[in-house]
Amino acid sequence: ERIRQRWEQSNFVKDVRSAEVVLWAERGEGNASMFWDMAGNTILEPHISEFEVGSYKLGHRHPYEAIIVTLNGRGFSLAGKNSLKNNEAVKIDWQAGSVVSPPFFWFHQHFNTGSTVARYLAITEGDFPKRLGIPLEVEQIEAGQEDPAIKRMFQEELQKARAQGRLRVTPDQRG
């Protein structure tokens, strides 16, 4: 049952690889997600997220940990304790079946350099820390505040993917 725009209440998800997602442009161009309130669980917050070929999710951090399982696609993530600037961020390459787990309150950002839409399943603690009195909020780095070096790095990774024959569509060709 749909309970909010990107939230369903369910005890079973038949196939996370094909489950419906709802556009979420605030997280970055070509992004969509679906969250589940499952079996009355009050701590864990599972959700799927996908993003188009040649796109990425905006950098962010949150006051809870996350375990992210890549369901399909290929790309990389950046993770940094205090920022995503090149000199501090760690680059993590991923593909279908990879697991990425950014530490508590670290900034992180995901980039699709593959030839298909990338989709992952994330299991987080949702707002549980807030209910314990931890006053931290999700912080997002908006596109206009992003370090320009990150976009250059992404463009370089897309060029490498094209040179290796893994990417045939440019971001400008997405429709």
FENQUI-V111952 format. One record per residue. N is the residue number from 1. RES is the residue in three letters. SS is DSSP state (alpha for helix, beta for strand, coil for the rest). NEAR is the number of other C-alpha atoms within 12 Angstrom. D_LAST is the distance of its C-alpha to the last C-alpha in Angstrom with 2 decimals. Layout:
# FENQUI-V111952
N|RES|SS|NEAR|D_LAST, N|RES|SS|NEAR|D_LAST
This chain:
# FENQUI-V111952
1|GLU|coil|16|30.44, 2|ARG|beta|16|27.85, 3|ILE|beta|14|29.90, 4|ARG|beta|13|27.37, 5|GLN|coil|18|23.65, 6|ARG|coil|24|22.80, 7|TRP|beta|23|26.26, 8|GLU|beta|28|27.94, 9|GLN|beta|23|31.60, 10|SER|beta|20|32.27, 11|ASN|coil|14|34.74, 12|PHE|coil|15|32.64, 13|VAL|coil|23|29.03, 14|LYS|coil|10|28.84, 15|ASP|coil|11|26.03, 16|VAL|coil|26|24.24, 17|ARG|coil|25|21.72, 18|SER|coil|20|20.46, 19|ALA|coil|25|21.61, 20|GLU|coil|25|19.49, 21|VAL|coil|28|17.84, 22|VAL|beta|25|17.11, 23|LEU|beta|21|14.55, 24|TRP|coil|22|16.53, 25|ALA|alpha|21|14.86, 26|GLU|alpha|20|18.39, 27|ARG|alpha|28|18.32, 28|GLY|coil|31|15.36, 29|GLU|coil|26|11.65, 30|GLY|coil|30|9.95, 31|ASN|beta|31|13.57, 32|ALA|beta|32|15.31, 33|SER|beta|35|19.01, 34|MET|beta|35|22.00, 35|PHE|beta|35|25.63, 36|TRP|beta|38|28.74, 37|ASP|beta|28|32.21, 38|MET|beta|22|34.08, 39|ALA|coil|16|37.68, 40|GLY|coil|13|38.76, 41|ASN|coil|18|38.15, 42|THR|coil|17|38.82, 43|ILE|coil|22|38.02, 44|LEU|coil|24|35.08, 45|GLU|beta|30|31.56, 46|PRO|beta|36|29.13, 47|HIS|beta|37|25.39, 48|ILE|beta|39|22.26, 49|SER|beta|42|19.25, 50|GLU|beta|44|15.96, 51|PHE|beta|41|13.24, 52|GLU|coil|36|10.09, 53|VAL|coil|37|10.66, 54|GLY|coil|42|11.65, 55|SER|coil|40|12.26, 56|TYR|beta|41|15.63, 57|LYS|coil|43|17.78, 58|LEU|coil|35|19.99, 59|GLY|coil|38|23.54, 60|HIS|beta|36|26.09, 61|ARG|beta|30|29.48, 62|HIS|coil|31|31.36, 63|PRO|coil|28|35.00, 64|TYR|coil|34|34.71, 65|GLU|coil|28|34.01, 66|ALA|beta|29|31.12, 67|ILE|beta|25|30.94, 68|ILE|beta|33|27.42, 69|VAL|beta|30|27.01, 70|THR|beta|35|23.91, 71|LEU|beta|29|23.04, 72|ASN|beta|32|20.48, 73|GLY|coil|34|18.52, 74|ARG|beta|37|19.92, 75|GLY|beta|42|20.18, 76|PHE|beta|36|22.78, 77|SER|beta|37|24.18, 78|LEU|beta|40|26.40, 79|ALA|beta|33|29.43, 80|GLY|beta|26|32.14, 81|LYS|coil|21|35.11, 82|ASN|coil|23|35.00, 83|SER|coil|27|31.77, 84|LEU|coil|33|28.90, 85|LYS|coil|27|30.28, 86|ASN|coil|21|30.55, 87|ASN|coil|16|34.30, 88|GLU|coil|17|34.31, 89|ALA|coil|26|31.23, 90|VAL|beta|26|31.40, 91|LYS|beta|26|28.50, 92|ILE|beta|22|28.08, 93|ASP|beta|25|26.10, 94|TRP|beta|29|24.97, 95|GLN|beta|29|23.75, 96|ALA|coil|25|24.06, 97|GLY|coil|18|27.49, 98|SER|coil|25|27.95, 99|VAL|beta|23|29.53, 100|VAL|beta|32|29.07, 101|SER|coil|28|31.39, 102|PRO|coil|34|31.31, 103|PRO|coil|23|34.81, 104|PHE|coil|24|35.85, 105|PHE|coil|27|34.41, 106|TRP|coil|29|32.83, 107|PHE|beta|35|29.58, 108|HIS|beta|41|26.78, 109|GLN|beta|44|23.09, 110|HIS|beta|46|20.74, 111|PHE|beta|45|18.25, 112|ASN|beta|46|15.97, 113|THR|coil|42|16.74, 114|GLY|coil|38|16.46, 115|SER|coil|28|14.48, 116|THR|coil|25|13.70, 117|VAL|coil|33|12.91, 118|ALA|beta|40|16.18, 119|ARG|beta|43|18.44, 120|TYR|beta|43|21.92, 121|LEU|beta|36|24.90, 122|ALA|beta|32|26.83, 123|ILE|beta|28|30.37, 124|THR|beta|30|31.73, 125|GLU|coil|25|34.75, 126|GLY|coil|29|32.76, 127|ASP|coil|24|35.08, 128|PHE|alpha|22|38.24, 129|PRO|alpha|23|39.27, 130|LYS|alpha|17|39.12, 131|ARG|alpha|16|41.40, 132|LEU|coil|14|43.77, 133|GLY|coil|11|43.92, 134|ILE|coil|15|41.69, 135|PRO|coil|14|40.33, 136|LEU|coil|19|37.20, 137|GLU|coil|19|33.77, 138|VAL|coil|24|30.27, 139|GLU|beta|21|29.37, 140|GLN|beta|25|25.84, 141|ILE|coil|26|25.19, 142|GLU|coil|18|22.84, 143|ALA|alpha|21|20.36, 144|GLY|alpha|13|22.82, 145|GLN|alpha|17|25.68, 146|GLU|coil|22|24.25, 147|ASP|coil|21|26.33, 148|PRO|alpha|15|24.62, 149|ALA|alpha|16|25.92, 150|ILE|alpha|36|23.62, 151|LYS|alpha|28|20.45, 152|ARG|alpha|15|22.28, 153|MET|alpha|23|23.21, 154|PHE|alpha|31|19.68, 155|GLN|alpha|23|18.62, 156|GLU|alpha|17|21.78, 157|GLU|alpha|29|21.03, 158|LEU|alpha|32|17.59, 159|GLN|alpha|22|19.60, 160|LYS|alpha|18|22.20, 161|ALA|alpha|25|19.83, 162|ARG|alpha|21|18.56, 163|ALA|alpha|14|22.26, 164|GLN|coil|14|23.23, 165|GLY|coil|14|20.70, 166|ARG|coil|23|19.11, 167|LEU|coil|26|15.66, 168|ARG|coil|22|14.01, 169|VAL|coil|25|10.44, 170|THR|coil|23|10.61, 171|PRO|alpha|25|9.08, 172|ASP|alpha|13|8.21, 173|GLN|alpha|12|6.23, 174|ARG|coil|17|3.76, 175|GLY|coil|11|0.00
